[in-house]
Amino acid sequence: MSEDPFIAHRSLLFTIAYEMLGSVADAEDVVQETWLRWAALVDTERREVRNPRAYLVRILTRLCLNRLRTLVRQREEYVGEWLPEPLLTSPDVAEDVELAESVSIAMLAVLETLLPTERAVFVLREVFDVPYDEIAEALGKSAAAVRQIATRARKHVAARRPRMSVSRAEQERVVERFLAALATGDVPGLLEVLAPDVLVVGDGGGLAPAIPKPVRGAAKLAPVMARFAKVAPGANAFILDLNGGIAARIDPGGENDTAVSFVIENDRITQMYAIRNPHKLERLDEVAELRR
């Protein structure tokens, strides 16, 4: 007996939904709704589905667009900066460079700047290589219109996307240096590992202390970061894989746990995304299965 198509493609569906929505809970919801739509088909209807993968992706895409339009309004009312929910990932995700880049916190933050339809087209076409005609059917548009949307979205993302071409070993070395300087309050050490124009974005969601707006500049940030050693002496900080890249988890002991994602270039940190909203850190004890 062959495996049910939904089960076979569940990890793919979750990955698409997560990239479109940036939220694990919302991605799981639309995947579940996709299953309900699939399960509602009688046997004769399922046999008529020539390409179950395309059929499931089409259902998922429509559900994601509906959810995304609602989320856009909700995120406008979010307290402080909104960042995607981080995912604990296995090293093999990083081996697929394109997938790892597409699910990085930095890239998902860029995708947030697209309109819902642009985001759907970009994710389906650029990351999952879905044919234009299948995307068009999912969106109820012509293939020509989808091509135009794809071109517009591609240019938008290209102008903003981070480029991190360093190896995992280099990423790990840089993050280790950062954590060591942070733990000891070493301002010169922080200035050495942070790029002069480093960008730091924090997300506390109104539930944990975080910088209210993005801050740029090592000279401004290093002295503030150095105070961490005095505020939370002995905090537990360790390296882990988040969203396909080397990241850090910082636990000062009790409250204000933080997940930090990095963009690294030329041996220095150019971007940092510090996620402190406790609701977004609830699922970091289980490795997410991502698939293209």
Secondary structure as GFF3:
##gff-version 3
##sequence-region A 1 292
A	DSSP	alpha_helix	5	21	.	.	.	ID=ss1
A	DSSP	alpha_helix	24	39	.	.	.	ID=ss2
A	DSSP	alpha_helix	43	47	.	.	.	ID=ss3
A	DSSP	alpha_helix	52	76	.	.	.	ID=ss4
A	DSSP	alpha_helix	91	95	.	.	.	ID=ss5
A	DSSP	alpha_helix	97	103	.	.	.	ID=ss6
A	DSSP	alpha_helix	105	111	.	.	.	ID=ss7
A	DSSP	alpha_helix	116	122	.	.	.	ID=ss8
A	DSSP	pi_helix	123	127	.	.	.	ID=ss9
A	DSSP	alpha_helix	132	139	.	.	.	ID=ss10
A	DSSP	alpha_helix	143	158	.	.	.	ID=ss11
A	DSSP	alpha_helix	168	184	.	.	.	ID=ss12
A	DSSP	alpha_helix	187	193	.	.	.	ID=ss13
A	DSSP	beta_strand	194	203	.	.	.	ID=ss14
A	DSSP	beta_strand	215	216	.	.	.	ID=ss15
A	DSSP	alpha_helix	218	226	.	.	.	ID=ss16
A	DSSP	alpha_helix	228	231	.	.	.	ID=ss17
A	DSSP	beta_strand	236	242	.	.	.	ID=ss18
A	DSSP	beta_strand	245	251	.	.	.	ID=ss19
A	DSSP	beta_strand	258	265	.	.	.	ID=ss20
A	DSSP	beta_strand	268	275	.	.	.	ID=ss21
A	DSSP	three_ten_helix	278	281	.	.	.	ID=ss22
###
